[in-house]
Amino acid sequence: MLVFVAAMISGSINSVAGGGALVTFPTLIWLGVPSITANATNTFAVWPGTIASAWGYRRELRGADPRVYALIVPSVIGAVTGAVLLDRTPAVVFDRLVLATCINFVAAAYFAFAGLVIWSDALVMAAGAVAGGVGGATIARRIGRAAVRRIVVVIGFTMALSLMLRL
């Protein structure tokens, strides 16, 4: 239940401003999941929430500049590179480099095929991320950008600080 709630909060945060991994990644760490496995599980699990967020913002996305599609190739290259580097990075080194994570489909797919995902957590988190992604978009529209920014900053800072103190 904890990973579902964390992923739902993460999906909400990601749907508005990004940075939801500052909730889900530390939650997995607190539950005793090793950092690299926690990152892989988190990346795989919250990616569906990104798709749900896009669906939540489908009206706004209709007017998106088509030049945005030019970013697909460098994004895929970066995602693959990041996923491979994470898999090859010793846990000790990775633990020292935490407060950033790549959340995208290519990295998620690599982690799944490399056997780095804890499926029981990832599937529950994916459901939470989808619920949070759709719900977050709805709530963000109602409360406005300024309130959302403040909430995201407070949650992000709190989670980052708590993770930093734990390491």
Summary of the structure (lengths in Angstrom):
residues: 167
radius of gyration: 15.5
end to end distance: 24.1
largest distance: 44.5
contacts: 557
relative contact order: 0.24
helix: 81%
strand: 0%
